[in-house]
Amino acid sequence: MNRIADIHLLTKRLIVMTGVAILIFSTVFALSYLYSQRFMITWVGFLCGIIGGFVSIQQRMKTVSDDELKLLTQSWFTILLIPVFGGVFALVLYALFLSGIVSGTLFPAFYIPEPTNGTPDTTYMIEVFTQTYPLTGQDLAKLLFWSFVAGFSERFVPQIINNVSQKASDQTQTKDH
């Protein structure tokens, strides 16, 4: 096959896989809402990360080497791997937002429930997963944007992790001296 035919084949596969991902996660959203009357925000971030990964592949297609393009057209697994990493990176970024490690006006703020008896327990952990939401519509939009970025730019979240690790290491070394 020639390069243009490979690009068209890959584009078709990306469209199919994006549609399948949206369908699967829409079903998960619907079921979680119908059965628990909760909209699981973690799934939204994960889906945006996956979509960011698919868009990233599409954007890079014209600049990848012929060998990379051949690999992408011959393996569904390779096509799925980048978007799945994007979804995982979106979840890691979500945890960084919730922890306050990454914060500021560019990033979303969240309502996180407090333990009812002052001590976290199983009930509290369920509440954290089911009742943690962005504070405003703007915060939701920021979460969606940054989740997409986490999937689109495969180096974004690892760079944040490296920066946080380095700062923690520097602080530990400063305390030891």
CYANA upper distance limits for C-alpha pairs under 8 A (distance plus 0.5 A):
  1 MET  CA      5 ALA  CA      6.75
  1 MET  CA      6 ASP  CA      7.10
  2 ASN  CA      6 ASP  CA      6.80
  3 ARG  CA      7 ILE  CA      6.68
  3 ARG  CA     66 ASP  CA      7.65
  3 ARG  CA     69 LEU  CA      8.39
  4 ILE  CA      8 HIS  CA      6.73
  5 ALA  CA      9 LEU  CA      6.63
  6 ASP  CA     10 LEU  CA      6.57
  6 ASP  CA     69 LEU  CA      7.48
  6 ASP  CA     70 LYS  CA      7.63
  6 ASP  CA     73 THR  CA      6.85
  7 ILE  CA     11 THR  CA      6.52
  7 ILE  CA     61 MET  CA      7.32
  7 ILE  CA     62 LYS  CA      8.12
  7 ILE  CA     69 LEU  CA      8.01
  8 HIS  CA     12 LYS  CA      6.71
  9 LEU  CA     13 ARG  CA      6.80
  9 LEU  CA     73 THR  CA      7.26
 10 LEU  CA     14 LEU  CA      6.59
 10 LEU  CA     72 LEU  CA      7.55
 10 LEU  CA     73 THR  CA      6.10
 11 THR  CA     15 ILE  CA      6.71
 11 THR  CA     58 GLN  CA      7.34
 12 LYS  CA     16 VAL  CA      6.73
 13 ARG  CA     17 MET  CA      6.50
 14 LEU  CA     18 THR  CA      6.42
 14 LEU  CA     54 PHE  CA      6.93
 14 LEU  CA     58 GLN  CA      7.99
 14 LEU  CA     79 ILE  CA      8.00
 15 ILE  CA     19 GLY  CA      6.61
 16 VAL  CA     20 VAL  CA      6.64
 17 MET  CA     21 ALA  CA      6.55
 17 MET  CA     80 LEU  CA      8.34
 18 THR  CA     22 ILE  CA      6.64
 18 THR  CA     51 ILE  CA      7.14
 18 THR  CA     54 PHE  CA      7.32
 19 GLY  CA     23 LEU  CA      6.58
 20 VAL  CA     24 ILE  CA      6.57
 21 ALA  CA     25 PHE  CA      6.62
 21 ALA  CA     47 LEU  CA      8.01
 21 ALA  CA     50 ILE  CA      8.33
 22 ILE  CA     26 SER  CA      6.32
 22 ILE  CA     47 LEU  CA      7.79
 23 LEU  CA     27 THR  CA      6.68
 24 ILE  CA     28 VAL  CA      6.86
 25 PHE  CA     29 PHE  CA      6.50
 25 PHE  CA     43 TRP  CA      7.71
 25 PHE  CA     47 LEU  CA      7.39
 26 SER  CA     30 ALA  CA      6.56
 27 THR  CA     31 LEU  CA      6.54
 28 VAL  CA     32 SER  CA      6.51
 29 PHE  CA     33 TYR  CA      6.57
 29 PHE  CA     39 PHE  CA      7.06
 29 PHE  CA     40 MET  CA      7.34
 29 PHE  CA     43 TRP  CA      7.89
 30 ALA  CA     34 LEU  CA      6.44
 31 LEU  CA     35 TYR  CA      6.41
 32 SER  CA     36 SER  CA      6.07
 32 SER  CA     37 GLN  CA      7.33
 32 SER  CA     38 ARG  CA      6.75
 32 SER  CA     39 PHE  CA      7.15
 32 SER  CA     40 MET  CA      7.54
 33 TYR  CA     37 GLN  CA      4.86
 33 TYR  CA     38 ARG  CA      5.26
 33 TYR  CA     39 PHE  CA      5.91
 33 TYR  CA     40 MET  CA      8.30
 34 LEU  CA     38 ARG  CA      8.34
 38 ARG  CA    130 THR  CA      6.99
 38 ARG  CA    131 GLN  CA      8.37
 39 PHE  CA    130 THR  CA      8.25
 40 MET  CA     44 VAL  CA      7.57
 40 MET  CA    129 PHE  CA      8.26
 40 MET  CA    130 THR  CA      6.99
 41 ILE  CA     45 GLY  CA      7.02
 41 ILE  CA    132 THR  CA      8.30
 41 ILE  CA    133 TYR  CA      7.23
 42 THR  CA     46 PHE  CA      6.72
 42 THR  CA     91 LEU  CA      7.39
 42 THR  CA     94 TYR  CA      8.17
 43 TRP  CA     47 LEU  CA      6.55
 44 VAL  CA     48 CYS  CA      6.71
 44 VAL  CA    144 LEU  CA      7.92
 45 GLY  CA     49 GLY  CA      6.70
 45 GLY  CA     87 GLY  CA      7.78
 45 GLY  CA     90 ALA  CA      6.34
 45 GLY  CA     91 LEU  CA      6.99
 45 GLY  CA     94 TYR  CA      7.85
 45 GLY  CA    143 LEU  CA      7.48
 45 GLY  CA    144 LEU  CA      6.64
 45 GLY  CA    147 SER  CA      5.78
 45 GLY  CA    148 PHE  CA      8.21
 46 PHE  CA     50 ILE  CA      6.78
 46 PHE  CA     86 GLY  CA      8.25
 46 PHE  CA     87 GLY  CA      4.82
 46 PHE  CA     88 VAL  CA      7.16
 46 PHE  CA     90 ALA  CA      6.15
 46 PHE  CA     91 LEU  CA      6.46
 46 PHE  CA    147 SER  CA      7.64
 47 LEU  CA     51 ILE  CA      6.67
 47 LEU  CA     87 GLY  CA      6.77
 48 CYS  CA     52 GLY  CA      6.54
 48 CYS  CA     87 GLY  CA      7.55
 48 CYS  CA     90 ALA  CA      8.07
 48 CYS  CA    144 LEU  CA      6.77
 48 CYS  CA    145 PHE  CA      8.38
 48 CYS  CA    147 SER  CA      5.96
 48 CYS  CA    148 PHE  CA      5.23
 48 CYS  CA    151 GLY  CA      7.81
 49 GLY  CA     53 GLY  CA      6.74
 49 GLY  CA     83 PRO  CA      7.44
 49 GLY  CA     84 VAL  CA      8.35
 49 GLY  CA     86 GLY  CA      5.11
 49 GLY  CA     87 GLY  CA      4.61
 49 GLY  CA     88 VAL  CA      7.89
 49 GLY  CA     89 PHE  CA      7.56
 49 GLY  CA     90 ALA  CA      5.67
 49 GLY  CA    147 SER  CA      5.51
 49 GLY  CA    148 PHE  CA      5.12
 49 GLY  CA    149 VAL  CA      7.58
 49 GLY  CA    150 ALA  CA      6.36
 49 GLY  CA    151 GLY  CA      4.55
 49 GLY  CA    152 PHE  CA      7.59
 50 ILE  CA     54 PHE  CA      6.89
 50 ILE  CA     83 PRO  CA      4.88
 50 ILE  CA     84 VAL  CA      6.29
 50 ILE  CA     85 PHE  CA      8.11
 50 ILE  CA     86 GLY  CA      5.70
 50 ILE  CA     87 GLY  CA      5.18
 50 ILE  CA    148 PHE  CA      8.03
 50 ILE  CA    151 GLY  CA      6.39
 51 ILE  CA     55 VAL  CA      6.68
 51 ILE  CA     83 PRO  CA      7.26
 51 ILE  CA     86 GLY  CA      8.47
 51 ILE  CA    148 PHE  CA      7.22
 51 ILE  CA    151 GLY  CA      7.54
 51 ILE  CA    152 PHE  CA      8.34
 52 GLY  CA     56 SER  CA      6.53
 52 GLY  CA     83 PRO  CA      7.53
 52 GLY  CA     86 GLY  CA      7.21
 52 GLY  CA    147 SER  CA      8.30
 52 GLY  CA    148 PHE  CA      5.10
 52 GLY  CA    149 VAL  CA      6.83
 52 GLY  CA    150 ALA  CA      7.72
 52 GLY  CA    151 GLY  CA      4.87
 52 GLY  CA    152 PHE  CA      4.63
 52 GLY  CA    153 SER  CA      8.34
 53 GLY  CA     57 ILE  CA      6.86
 53 GLY  CA     82 ILE  CA      6.24
 53 GLY  CA     83 PRO  CA      4.47
 53 GLY  CA     84 VAL  CA      7.98
 53 GLY  CA     85 PHE  CA      8.17
 53 GLY  CA     86 GLY  CA      5.73
 53 GLY  CA     87 GLY  CA      8.28
 53 GLY  CA    148 PHE  CA      8.34
 53 GLY  CA    151 GLY  CA      5.01
 53 GLY  CA    152 PHE  CA      5.27
 53 GLY  CA    153 SER  CA      8.23
 53 GLY  CA    154 GLU  CA      8.34
 54 PHE  CA     58 GLN  CA      6.84
 54 PHE  CA     82 ILE  CA      7.98
 54 PHE  CA     83 PRO  CA      6.07
 54 PHE  CA    152 PHE  CA      8.10
 55 VAL  CA     59 GLN  CA      6.60
 55 VAL  CA    152 PHE  CA      7.10
 56 SER  CA     60 ARG  CA      6.72
 56 SER  CA    151 GLY  CA      8.17
 56 SER  CA    152 PHE  CA      5.39
 56 SER  CA    153 SER  CA      7.67
 57 ILE  CA     61 MET  CA      6.56
 57 ILE  CA     82 ILE  CA      8.30
 60 ARG  CA     64 VAL  CA      6.79
 61 MET  CA     69 LEU  CA      7.72
 64 VAL  CA     68 GLU  CA      6.56
 64 VAL  CA     69 LEU  CA      6.76
 65 SER  CA     69 LEU  CA      6.68
 66 ASP  CA     70 LYS  CA      6.55
 67 ASP  CA     71 LEU  CA      6.73
 68 GLU  CA     72 LEU  CA      6.68
 69 LEU  CA     73 THR  CA      6.71
 70 LYS  CA     74 GLN  CA      6.67
 71 LEU  CA     75 SER  CA      6.66
 71 LEU  CA     78 THR  CA      8.03
 72 LEU  CA     76 TRP  CA      7.81
 72 LEU  CA     78 THR  CA      6.44
 72 LEU  CA     79 ILE  CA      6.47
 75 SER  CA     79 ILE  CA      7.18
 76 TRP  CA     80 LEU  CA      6.77
 77 PHE  CA     81 LEU  CA      6.51
 78 THR  CA     82 ILE  CA      7.58
 79 ILE  CA     83 PRO  CA      8.04
 80 LEU  CA     84 VAL  CA      6.63
 81 LEU  CA     85 PHE  CA      6.68
 82 ILE  CA     86 GLY  CA      6.71
 83 PRO  CA     87 GLY  CA      6.76
 83 PRO  CA    151 GLY  CA      6.98
 84 VAL  CA     88 VAL  CA      6.76
 85 PHE  CA     89 PHE  CA      6.50
 85 PHE  CA    151 GLY  CA      7.55
 85 PHE  CA    154 GLU  CA      8.38
 86 GLY  CA     90 ALA  CA      6.63
 86 GLY  CA    148 PHE  CA      8.48
 86 GLY  CA    150 ALA  CA      6.42
 86 GLY  CA    151 GLY  CA      3.91
 86 GLY  CA    152 PHE  CA      7.28
 86 GLY  CA    154 GLU  CA      7.26
 87 GLY  CA     91 LEU  CA      6.89
 87 GLY  CA    147 SER  CA      8.31
 87 GLY  CA    150 ALA  CA      8.20
 87 GLY  CA    151 GLY  CA      6.56
 88 VAL  CA     92 VAL  CA      6.79
 89 PHE  CA     93 LEU  CA      6.58
 89 PHE  CA    147 SER  CA      8.38
 89 PHE  CA    150 ALA  CA      6.13
 89 PHE  CA    151 GLY  CA      6.99
 89 PHE  CA    157 VAL  CA      6.60
 90 ALA  CA     94 TYR  CA      6.60
 90 ALA  CA    146 TRP  CA      8.09
 90 ALA  CA    147 SER  CA      5.15
 90 ALA  CA    148 PHE  CA      7.81
 90 ALA  CA    150 ALA  CA      5.68
 90 ALA  CA    151 GLY  CA      6.93
 91 LEU  CA     95 ALA  CA      6.78
 91 LEU  CA    147 SER  CA      8.26
 92 VAL  CA     96 LEU  CA      6.77
 92 VAL  CA    157 VAL  CA      8.15
 93 LEU  CA     97 PHE  CA      6.70
 93 LEU  CA    146 TRP  CA      8.47
 93 LEU  CA    147 SER  CA      7.73
 93 LEU  CA    150 ALA  CA      7.77
 93 LEU  CA    157 VAL  CA      7.15
 94 TYR  CA     98 LEU  CA      6.70
 94 TYR  CA    143 LEU  CA      8.20
 94 TYR  CA    147 SER  CA      8.14
 95 ALA  CA     99 SER  CA      6.52
 96 LEU  CA    100 GLY  CA      6.73
 96 LEU  CA    101 ILE  CA      5.86
 96 LEU  CA    102 VAL  CA      6.08
 97 PHE  CA    101 ILE  CA      6.90
 97 PHE  CA    102 VAL  CA      5.75
 97 PHE  CA    103 SER  CA      6.79
 97 PHE  CA    107 PHE  CA      7.96
 97 PHE  CA    108 PRO  CA      7.59
 97 PHE  CA    109 ALA  CA      8.01
 98 LEU  CA    109 ALA  CA      8.37
 98 LEU  CA    110 PHE  CA      7.42
101 ILE  CA    164 VAL  CA      8.49
102 VAL  CA    107 PHE  CA      8.02
103 SER  CA    107 PHE  CA      6.15
103 SER  CA    108 PRO  CA      7.94
103 SER  CA    109 ALA  CA      8.23
104 GLY  CA    108 PRO  CA      8.33
106 LEU  CA    142 LYS  CA      7.84
107 PHE  CA    139 ASP  CA      7.81
107 PHE  CA    142 LYS  CA      6.50
107 PHE  CA    143 LEU  CA      7.72
107 PHE  CA    146 TRP  CA      8.33
108 PRO  CA    134 PRO  CA      7.12
108 PRO  CA    135 LEU  CA      8.37
108 PRO  CA    138 GLN  CA      8.18
108 PRO  CA    139 ASP  CA      4.83
108 PRO  CA    140 LEU  CA      7.34
108 PRO  CA    142 LYS  CA      5.91
108 PRO  CA    143 LEU  CA      6.24
109 ALA  CA    134 PRO  CA      6.32
109 ALA  CA    135 LEU  CA      6.34
109 ALA  CA    139 ASP  CA      6.43
110 PHE  CA    132 THR  CA      7.22
110 PHE  CA    133 TYR  CA      6.00
110 PHE  CA    134 PRO  CA      4.71
110 PHE  CA    135 LEU  CA      5.38
110 PHE  CA    139 ASP  CA      8.07
111 TYR  CA    131 GLN  CA      8.45
111 TYR  CA    132 THR  CA      6.03
111 TYR  CA    133 TYR  CA      5.94
111 TYR  CA    134 PRO  CA      6.57
111 TYR  CA    135 LEU  CA      6.03
112 ILE  CA    128 VAL  CA      6.88
112 ILE  CA    131 GLN  CA      7.50
112 ILE  CA    132 THR  CA      5.29
112 ILE  CA    133 TYR  CA      7.55
113 PRO  CA    124 TYR  CA      8.50
113 PRO  CA    127 GLU  CA      7.34
113 PRO  CA    128 VAL  CA      6.66
113 PRO  CA    131 GLN  CA      7.24
113 PRO  CA    132 THR  CA      7.18
114 GLU  CA    118 GLY  CA      8.17
114 GLU  CA    124 TYR  CA      8.16
115 PRO  CA    119 THR  CA      6.32
115 PRO  CA    120 PRO  CA      5.93
115 PRO  CA    121 ASP  CA      8.27
115 PRO  CA    124 TYR  CA      6.09
116 THR  CA    124 TYR  CA      7.98
120 PRO  CA    124 TYR  CA      6.03
120 PRO  CA    125 MET  CA      7.50
121 ASP  CA    125 MET  CA      6.83
122 THR  CA    126 ILE  CA      6.84
123 THR  CA    127 GLU  CA      6.76
124 TYR  CA    128 VAL  CA      6.70
125 MET  CA    129 PHE  CA      6.92
126 ILE  CA    130 THR  CA      6.58
127 GLU  CA    131 GLN  CA      5.76
127 GLU  CA    132 THR  CA      7.98
128 VAL  CA    132 THR  CA      5.98
134 PRO  CA    139 ASP  CA      5.80
134 PRO  CA    140 LEU  CA      5.82
134 PRO  CA    143 LEU  CA      8.30
135 LEU  CA    139 ASP  CA      6.57
135 LEU  CA    140 LEU  CA      8.10
136 THR  CA    140 LEU  CA      6.91
137 GLY  CA    141 ALA  CA      6.77
138 GLN  CA    142 LYS  CA      6.68
139 ASP  CA    143 LEU  CA      6.66
140 LEU  CA    144 LEU  CA      6.74
141 ALA  CA    145 PHE  CA      6.61
142 LYS  CA    146 TRP  CA      6.56
143 LEU  CA    147 SER  CA      6.42
144 LEU  CA    148 PHE  CA      6.67
145 PHE  CA    149 VAL  CA      6.75
146 TRP  CA    150 ALA  CA      6.55
147 SER  CA    151 GLY  CA      7.04
148 PHE  CA    152 PHE  CA      6.50
149 VAL  CA    153 SER  CA      6.20
149 VAL  CA    156 PHE  CA      8.08
150 ALA  CA    154 GLU  CA      7.03
150 ALA  CA    156 PHE  CA      6.57
150 ALA  CA    157 VAL  CA      6.54
154 GLU  CA    158 PRO  CA      8.12
155 ARG  CA    159 GLN  CA      6.48
156 PHE  CA    160 ILE  CA      6.99
157 VAL  CA    161 ILE  CA      6.68
158 PRO  CA    162 ASN  CA      6.59
159 GLN  CA    163 ASN  CA      6.60
160 ILE  CA    164 VAL  CA      6.61
161 ILE  CA    165 SER  CA      6.48
162 ASN  CA    166 GLN  CA      6.50
163 ASN  CA    167 LYS  CA      6.68
164 VAL  CA    168 ALA  CA      6.61
165 SER  CA    169 SER  CA      6.53
166 GLN  CA    170 ASP  CA      6.53
167 LYS  CA    171 GLN  CA      6.62
168 ALA  CA    172 THR  CA      6.64
169 SER  CA    173 GLN  CA      6.66
170 ASP  CA    174 THR  CA      6.61
171 GLN  CA    175 LYS  CA      6.72
172 THR  CA    176 ASP  CA      6.76
173 GLN  CA    177 HIS  CA      6.97
